[in-house]
């Protein structure tokens, strides 16, 4: 089924999405604000003014057999190291690597991004804005959807396979040197981080946009001193490593906030906000908060995305087209805009806003593969990498707003270390039926184990099990087509970035 057409009259939008007229009403969106926060906020400075190139898609395998072979060899060597789920919380190893590489991460300013959900989409938006203002950018994000080369981008495009291989070869001897000096070898993520920082220095870039892998304080990326620290919404994820409350998780994620930095805070649970604001006070950081210093003023659904009016640190940016679905992407856009304004000194060194035409051009070019991405029609198949309950709730809300499905079939393959019950419960109201599957990763939850939980959530008559993803996709498409070609059936593939990436390949993307 096609996406809803643009609504010409904002007054006719559904109640949850009515535009906020005066900017001050944005404050009403704050989640359970605590009066005690005023005490903390009084001790911190706040930032508010008085008064790109298109993103490339995910890359395919190299067509040159020799290059493909060399890339596979690099991937195989990296795979011998600790994976991203095995951690020894320390930056000692990555700091040692930076030292022998000559501290490449010190050769450019950076914007550092942490949070639970929305980091990659926000990073892509920041990158697009900076590129539109003619800055050379480096972007480091994780995990990848299809190709490992996606993780390191220059000027909005992933490193070519050839350059990725060259970068690995350049740092390999130094990595082995550090391996020999440390109790544990550098991990997969630490080596990639070193490669990214080296590639950015070699380019050279004008600014790096860096997404943490997990947490903040001991994350491998945290050997940079971000001029701007961005914290997207914090929720419960990786609780075994980061903490069991948003406040505890915020304590770890707040480690990216450095002395005299500017902090851009998305809307946060109260306990998380308290922790982050205290951290800002400790390091004399300048704070800008969504819902107070910046935010989403208005938004309406449009074909292929949404039309938003954003309030930035320098004023209002009306009628910005964002080709991404969902209220959460509008909030990501507000955070990204504030981060770029802060990087350029808007609200502190300069009072005027950024050029509106450049901002519009940048946002119109943004893409975020695997985030409510339509990859097929008749029936419509949508991919979304939601992998925790908070992300699933945001996706479910966005699907209801952006698509007019009369019957939606879910394809869910999740990782074993996730809160799969919470994930399934978030999707239960929008799925007519769910096909349970598993991806090829060693982290994947067994399909039968996941199905047992799904039966408890959906009931036995709404659950089908297809352990192989190709079979799951075929089954879901068949179920969506049961009402007829024009009946409005659709398929949502979700549960894991890996599941989405594999489905993307199977459906001919990349």
C-alpha positions as CSV (number, residue, x, y, z in Angstrom):
1,X,0.0,0.0,0.0
2,X,1.3,3.5,-0.7
3,X,2.3,5.9,1.9
4,X,-0.3,8.5,3.0
5,X,-0.4,11.6,0.8
6,X,0.6,15.0,2.3
7,X,-2.1,16.6,4.4
8,X,-2.6,20.1,3.1
9,X,-4.2,21.2,6.3
10,X,-2.1,20.8,9.5
11,X,-5.2,21.2,11.6
12,X,-6.5,17.9,10.2
13,X,-3.5,15.9,11.5
14,X,-4.2,13.1,14.0
15,X,-4.2,14.4,17.6
16,X,-0.8,13.0,18.6
17,X,0.8,14.9,15.7
18,X,-0.9,18.3,15.9
19,X,1.7,21.0,15.2
20,X,2.8,22.9,18.2
21,X,2.0,26.6,17.5
22,X,4.1,28.6,20.0
23,X,7.5,27.2,20.5
24,X,7.1,27.2,24.3
25,X,4.5,24.4,23.9
26,X,7.4,22.1,23.0
27,X,8.1,21.9,26.7
28,X,4.9,19.9,27.0
29,X,6.6,17.1,25.1
30,X,9.2,16.6,27.8
31,X,8.9,13.3,29.5
32,X,8.0,13.5,33.2
33,X,10.1,16.5,33.9
34,X,11.1,16.9,37.5
35,X,11.1,20.3,39.2
36,X,14.4,19.3,40.8
37,X,16.0,19.5,37.4
38,X,15.8,23.2,37.7
39,X,18.4,23.1,40.4
40,X,20.8,21.2,38.3
41,X,20.1,23.3,35.2
42,X,20.8,26.4,37.1
43,X,24.4,25.3,37.6
44,X,24.9,24.7,33.9
45,X,25.2,27.1,31.0
46,X,22.4,26.8,28.4
47,X,22.7,27.6,24.8
48,X,20.0,29.5,22.9
49,X,20.2,32.4,20.6
50,X,18.3,35.5,21.6
51,X,16.1,37.0,19.2
52,X,25.2,18.0,1.3
53,X,25.9,15.9,-0.8
54,X,23.4,13.0,-1.2
55,X,24.1,10.0,1.0
56,X,25.1,6.9,-0.9
57,X,23.4,3.6,-0.4
58,X,25.0,0.5,1.2
59,X,27.7,-0.9,-1.0
60,X,27.6,-4.3,-2.7
61,X,30.5,-6.7,-2.8
62,X,33.4,-5.7,-5.1
63,X,32.9,-6.8,-8.7
64,X,36.7,-7.3,-9.1
65,X,37.4,-10.9,-7.9
66,X,40.9,-10.0,-6.6
67,X,39.5,-7.0,-4.6
68,X,36.7,-9.1,-3.3
69,X,39.2,-11.8,-2.2
70,X,41.4,-9.3,-0.5
71,X,38.4,-7.8,1.3
72,X,37.3,-11.2,2.5
73,X,40.8,-11.8,3.8
74,X,40.7,-8.6,5.9
75,X,37.2,-9.5,7.1
76,X,38.5,-13.0,8.1
77,X,41.4,-11.5,10.0
78,X,39.2,-9.1,11.8
79,X,36.8,-12.0,12.7
80,X,39.6,-13.7,14.7
81,X,39.4,-10.9,17.2
82,X,36.9,-10.3,20.0
83,X,33.5,-9.5,18.6
84,X,31.5,-6.5,19.5
85,X,29.6,-8.3,22.2
86,X,32.7,-9.3,24.1
87,X,34.1,-6.4,26.0
88,X,36.9,-5.5,28.5
89,X,35.8,-2.0,29.6
90,X,38.9,0.0,29.0
91,X,40.3,2.5,26.5
92,X,43.9,1.4,27.3
93,X,44.4,-0.6,24.1
94,X,42.9,1.9,21.7
95,X,44.8,4.7,23.4
96,X,48.0,2.7,22.9
97,X,47.1,2.2,19.2
98,X,46.5,5.9,18.8
99,X,49.8,6.6,20.4
100,X,51.8,4.5,18.0
101,X,49.8,5.9,15.0
102,X,50.7,9.4,16.0
103,X,47.4,10.5,17.6
104,X,45.5,10.8,14.3
105,X,42.2,11.6,16.1
106,X,43.7,14.9,17.3
107,X,44.1,16.3,13.7
108,X,40.5,17.2,13.2
109,X,37.5,18.4,15.3
110,X,34.8,15.9,16.0
111,X,31.1,15.5,16.9
112,X,30.6,12.5,19.2
113,X,27.3,10.8,19.4
114,X,25.9,8.4,22.0
115,X,22.5,7.3,23.2
116,X,20.3,4.2,22.9
117,X,18.4,4.7,19.6
118,X,18.7,7.0,16.7
119,X,22.5,7.4,16.7
120,X,23.2,6.3,13.1
121,X,20.3,8.3,11.6
122,X,21.4,11.3,13.5
123,X,25.0,10.9,12.4
124,X,23.9,10.7,8.8
125,X,21.9,13.9,9.1
126,X,24.8,15.7,10.8
127,X,27.1,14.5,8.0
128,X,24.7,15.7,5.3
129,X,24.4,19.1,6.9
130,X,28.1,19.5,7.3
131,X,28.7,18.4,3.7
132,X,26.1,20.8,2.4
133,X,28.1,23.6,4.0
134,X,31.2,22.4,2.0
135,X,33.1,20.7,4.8
136,X,34.9,17.4,4.2
137,X,33.4,14.9,6.5
138,X,34.4,11.5,8.0
139,X,31.7,9.4,9.5
140,X,32.1,6.3,11.7
141,X,29.0,4.3,12.6
142,X,28.1,0.8,13.6
143,X,26.9,-1.8,13.1
144,X,26.8,-2.1,9.3
145,X,23.7,-3.2,7.4
146,X,25.4,-5.1,4.5
147,X,29.1,-4.3,4.1
148,X,31.8,-3.7,6.7
149,X,33.0,-0.8,4.6
150,X,29.8,1.2,5.4
151,X,31.2,1.9,8.9
152,X,33.8,4.3,7.6
153,X,32.6,7.0,5.3
154,X,34.3,10.0,3.6
155,X,32.2,12.8,2.2
156,X,29.0,10.9,2.6
157,X,30.2,7.7,0.9
158,X,31.6,4.5,2.4
159,X,35.2,3.8,1.8
160,X,35.7,1.9,-1.4
161,X,36.8,-1.7,-0.9
162,X,40.2,-0.9,-2.2
163,X,40.7,2.0,0.2
164,X,39.3,0.0,3.1
165,X,41.9,-2.7,2.4
166,X,44.7,-0.1,2.1
167,X,43.7,1.4,5.4
168,X,43.8,-2.0,7.1
169,X,47.2,-2.7,5.6
170,X,48.5,0.7,6.8
171,X,47.6,0.1,10.4
172,X,48.1,-3.7,10.6
173,X,51.7,-3.6,11.8
174,X,50.9,-1.1,14.5
175,X,47.9,-3.2,15.6
176,X,50.1,-6.2,15.9
177,X,52.7,-4.1,17.9
178,X,50.0,-3.1,20.4
179,X,48.6,-6.7,20.6
180,X,52.0,-7.7,21.8
181,X,52.1,-5.0,24.5
182,X,48.6,-5.6,26.0
183,X,47.1,-8.3,28.1
184,X,44.3,-8.7,25.5
185,X,44.6,-8.2,21.8
186,X,42.8,-5.3,20.2
187,X,39.1,-6.2,19.5
188,X,37.3,-6.1,16.2
189,X,35.7,-2.8,17.1
190,X,39.0,-1.3,18.4
191,X,40.8,-2.1,15.2
192,X,38.0,-0.6,13.1
193,X,38.0,2.5,15.2
194,X,41.7,2.9,14.7
195,X,41.3,2.4,11.0
196,X,38.5,5.1,10.9
197,X,40.6,7.7,12.8
198,X,43.6,7.0,10.6
199,X,41.6,7.2,7.4
200,X,40.1,10.6,8.5
201,X,43.5,12.0,9.2
202,X,44.9,10.7,5.9
203,X,42.0,12.2,3.9
204,X,42.2,14.7,5.6
205,X,38.7,15.6,6.9
206,X,37.5,18.9,8.2
207,X,35.3,17.2,10.9
208,X,34.6,13.7,12.0
209,X,31.1,12.5,13.0
210,X,31.6,9.5,15.4
211,X,29.0,7.2,16.8
212,X,29.9,5.2,19.9
213,X,29.8,1.5,19.7
214,X,28.4,0.9,23.2
215,X,28.1,3.2,26.2
216,X,30.6,6.0,26.3
217,X,33.3,6.3,29.0
218,X,35.1,3.1,28.0
219,X,33.9,2.9,24.4
220,X,36.8,2.6,21.9
221,X,35.7,5.8,20.2
222,X,36.2,7.8,23.4
223,X,39.8,8.7,22.7
224,X,38.5,11.8,20.9
225,X,37.6,15.0,22.6
226,X,34.3,15.9,20.8
227,X,33.8,19.6,20.4
228,X,30.1,18.7,20.4
229,X,28.7,15.8,22.3
230,X,25.3,14.5,21.2
231,X,23.1,12.3,23.4
232,X,20.1,10.7,21.6
233,X,17.3,9.3,23.7
234,X,18.4,6.8,26.4
235,X,16.4,3.7,27.1
236,X,17.1,0.2,28.4
237,X,19.4,-1.8,26.2
238,X,22.7,-3.7,27.0
239,X,21.6,-3.6,30.6
240,X,24.0,-6.3,31.6
241,X,26.9,-4.0,30.6
242,X,25.6,-0.5,31.0
243,X,23.1,-0.6,33.9
244,X,19.5,-1.4,34.7
245,X,18.0,2.1,34.7
246,X,18.2,5.0,32.3
247,X,20.1,7.0,34.9
248,X,22.7,4.3,35.3
249,X,23.1,4.0,31.5
250,X,23.4,7.8,31.3
251,X,26.3,7.7,33.7
252,X,28.2,5.6,31.3
253,X,27.1,7.4,28.1
254,X,27.9,10.8,29.7
255,X,31.5,9.9,29.6
256,X,31.8,11.4,26.1
257,X,31.0,14.9,27.5
258,X,34.4,16.6,27.7
259,X,35.7,19.8,29.3
260,X,34.1,22.9,27.7
261,X,32.3,21.0,25.1
262,X,28.8,21.8,23.8
263,X,26.2,19.1,24.7
264,X,23.1,18.5,22.6
265,X,20.6,16.5,24.6
266,X,17.6,14.8,23.0
267,X,14.5,14.4,25.2
268,X,15.5,12.1,28.1
269,X,13.9,10.2,31.0
270,X,14.2,12.3,34.1
271,X,16.9,10.2,35.8
272,X,19.0,10.2,32.7
273,X,18.6,13.9,32.3
274,X,19.7,14.5,35.8
275,X,22.9,12.5,35.4
276,X,23.8,14.1,32.1
277,X,23.2,17.6,33.4
278,X,25.3,17.0,36.5
279,X,28.1,15.7,34.2
280,X,27.9,18.9,32.1
281,X,28.2,21.0,35.3
282,X,31.3,19.1,36.4
283,X,33.1,19.8,33.1
284,X,31.7,23.3,32.5
285,X,30.0,22.1,29.3
286,X,27.4,24.2,27.5
287,X,24.0,22.5,27.2
288,X,21.2,22.7,24.7
289,X,18.1,20.6,25.5
290,X,15.4,19.4,23.1
291,X,12.1,20.9,24.2
292,X,13.8,24.0,25.6
293,X,16.6,25.4,23.5
294,X,15.6,23.6,20.3
295,X,13.0,21.2,19.0
296,X,10.3,20.2,16.5
297,X,7.8,23.0,16.1
298,X,5.5,21.3,13.6
299,X,5.4,18.3,11.3
300,X,3.1,16.7,8.8
301,X,3.2,13.5,6.8
302,X,4.3,13.9,3.2
303,X,4.9,11.4,0.3
304,X,8.1,9.6,1.1
305,X,8.7,11.3,4.4
306,X,7.5,14.4,6.3
307,X,7.6,18.1,6.2
308,X,8.9,19.7,9.4
309,X,9.5,23.0,11.0
310,X,12.4,22.9,13.4
311,X,13.4,25.4,16.1
312,X,17.2,25.6,16.2
313,X,19.7,27.4,18.4
314,X,19.6,30.3,15.9
315,X,15.9,30.5,15.2
316,X,13.2,28.7,13.2
317,X,13.7,26.6,10.0
318,X,10.3,26.2,8.3
319,X,9.2,23.7,5.7
320,X,12.1,21.3,5.8
321,X,11.4,18.1,3.8
322,X,12.8,15.0,5.5
323,X,12.6,11.8,3.4
324,X,12.4,9.6,6.4
325,X,9.3,8.3,8.3
326,X,8.2,8.7,11.8
327,X,8.1,11.3,14.6
328,X,11.4,10.0,16.0
329,X,13.2,10.9,12.8
330,X,11.8,14.5,13.1
331,X,13.3,14.6,16.6
332,X,16.6,13.1,15.2
333,X,16.6,16.0,12.7
334,X,16.2,18.6,15.4
335,X,19.1,17.1,17.3
336,X,21.3,16.9,14.2
337,X,20.5,20.5,13.3
338,X,21.3,21.8,16.8
339,X,24.6,19.8,16.8
340,X,25.7,21.4,13.5
341,X,24.6,24.8,14.7
342,X,26.7,24.3,17.9
343,X,29.6,23.2,15.8
344,X,29.4,26.4,13.8
345,X,29.0,28.5,16.9
346,X,25.4,29.5,16.4
347,X,24.0,30.6,19.7
348,X,27.4,31.5,21.1
349,X,29.8,33.2,18.6
350,X,27.2,34.1,16.0
351,X,23.5,34.9,16.5
352,X,22.2,34.3,13.0
353,X,20.8,30.9,12.0
354,X,22.3,28.7,9.3
355,X,21.3,29.3,5.7
356,X,17.8,27.9,5.3
357,X,18.2,26.8,1.7
358,X,21.3,24.9,2.5
359,X,19.6,23.2,5.4
360,X,16.7,22.2,3.3
361,X,18.9,20.8,0.6
362,X,20.9,18.8,3.1
363,X,17.9,17.2,4.8
364,X,16.2,16.4,1.5
365,X,19.2,14.3,0.6
366,X,19.4,12.3,3.8
367,X,18.9,8.5,3.7
368,X,19.1,5.9,6.4
369,X,19.2,2.3,5.0
370,X,17.3,-0.2,7.0
371,X,15.3,2.4,8.9
372,X,11.7,2.1,7.7
373,X,13.1,1.6,4.2
374,X,10.7,0.5,1.5
375,X,12.4,-2.2,-0.7
376,X,9.5,-3.7,-2.6
377,X,5.9,-2.9,-3.8
378,X,2.8,-5.1,-4.3
379,X,2.9,-6.0,-1.5
380,X,5.0,-3.3,0.2
381,X,7.9,-4.7,2.1
382,X,9.5,-2.4,4.7
383,X,12.8,-3.0,6.5
384,X,13.5,-1.6,10.0
385,X,16.4,-2.3,12.2
386,X,14.5,-1.9,15.5
387,X,16.1,-4.3,18.0
388,X,14.9,-3.2,21.4
389,X,11.5,-2.3,22.9
390,X,12.0,1.5,22.7
391,X,13.0,1.2,19.0
392,X,10.1,-1.1,18.3
393,X,7.6,1.2,19.9
394,X,8.9,4.1,17.8
395,X,8.8,2.0,14.6
396,X,5.2,0.8,15.3
397,X,4.1,4.4,15.8
398,X,5.8,5.5,12.6
399,X,4.3,2.6,10.5
400,X,0.8,3.5,11.7
401,X,1.4,7.1,10.6
402,X,3.2,6.7,7.3
403,X,1.5,3.6,5.8
404,X,-2.1,2.7,5.3
405,X,-1.8,-1.1,5.7
406,X,-5.0,-3.0,6.1
407,X,-3.0,-6.2,7.0
408,X,0.6,-6.1,8.2
409,X,2.7,-9.2,8.5
410,X,5.8,-9.2,10.6
411,X,9.1,-11.0,9.9
412,X,11.1,-11.0,13.1
413,X,14.6,-12.4,13.6
414,X,16.4,-11.1,16.8
415,X,19.6,-11.5,18.6
416,X,19.7,-13.8,21.7
417,X,21.0,-11.1,24.0
418,X,18.0,-8.7,23.5
419,X,14.7,-8.2,25.3
420,X,12.8,-10.1,22.6
421,X,9.6,-10.2,24.7
422,X,9.5,-6.4,25.0
423,X,10.2,-6.2,21.2
424,X,7.4,-8.5,20.3
425,X,5.0,-6.8,22.7
426,X,5.6,-3.5,21.0
427,X,4.8,-4.9,17.6
428,X,1.8,-7.0,18.6
429,X,-0.8,-4.3,18.1
430,X,0.2,-3.7,14.5
431,X,1.0,-7.2,13.2
432,X,-1.9,-9.4,12.0
433,X,0.5,-12.3,12.0
434,X,4.2,-12.8,12.6
435,X,6.7,-15.1,10.9
436,X,9.5,-16.0,13.2
437,X,12.9,-16.6,11.7
438,X,16.6,-16.2,12.4
439,X,19.6,-14.7,10.6
440,X,22.9,-16.3,10.0
441,X,24.8,-14.6,12.8
442,X,26.1,-16.7,15.7
443,X,24.3,-14.1,17.9
444,X,20.9,-15.0,16.4
445,X,18.2,-16.4,18.8
446,X,17.1,-19.8,17.7
447,X,13.8,-19.5,15.7
448,X,12.0,-22.1,17.8
449,X,13.0,-20.4,21.1
450,X,11.9,-17.0,19.7
451,X,8.7,-18.6,18.4
452,X,7.8,-19.9,21.9
453,X,7.9,-16.3,23.3
454,X,6.0,-15.1,20.2
455,X,3.2,-17.6,20.9
456,X,2.8,-16.2,24.4
457,X,2.6,-12.7,23.0
458,X,0.5,-13.2,19.8
459,X,-1.3,-16.5,20.4
460,X,-0.5,-19.7,18.5
461,X,-2.8,-18.9,15.5
462,X,-0.9,-15.7,14.7
463,X,2.6,-17.2,14.7
464,X,4.4,-19.1,11.9
465,X,8.0,-20.4,12.1
466,X,10.4,-20.4,9.1
467,X,14.0,-20.8,10.4
468,X,15.5,-19.8,7.0
469,X,15.1,-16.1,6.2
470,X,14.3,-16.6,2.5
471,X,11.5,-18.9,3.4
472,X,10.2,-16.4,6.0
473,X,10.1,-13.6,3.5
474,X,8.3,-15.8,1.0
475,X,5.8,-16.9,3.7
476,X,5.2,-13.3,4.8
477,X,4.6,-12.0,1.3
478,X,2.2,-14.8,0.6
479,X,0.3,-14.0,3.8
480,X,0.2,-10.3,2.9
481,X,-1.2,-11.1,-0.6
482,X,-4.1,-13.2,0.8
483,X,-6.5,-10.3,0.6
484,X,-5.7,-9.6,-3.0
485,X,-3.3,-7.4,-5.0
486,X,-5.0,-4.1,-4.0
487,X,-6.1,-4.9,-0.5
488,X,-3.4,-3.1,1.3
489,X,-1.3,-5.9,2.8
490,X,2.3,-5.3,3.8
491,X,5.4,-6.9,5.3
492,X,7.7,-5.4,8.0
493,X,11.1,-7.1,8.4
494,X,12.6,-6.3,11.8
495,X,14.3,-7.4,15.0
496,X,18.0,-7.0,14.1
497,X,20.3,-5.0,11.9
498,X,21.7,-8.3,10.7
499,X,18.2,-9.6,9.8
500,X,17.5,-6.4,7.9
501,X,20.8,-6.5,6.1
502,X,20.3,-10.1,5.0
503,X,16.7,-9.4,3.9
504,X,17.9,-6.4,2.0
505,X,20.3,-8.5,0.0
506,X,17.7,-11.2,-0.7
507,X,15.3,-8.5,-1.9
508,X,17.8,-7.1,-4.4
509,X,19.1,-4.0,-2.6
510,X,22.9,-3.9,-2.8
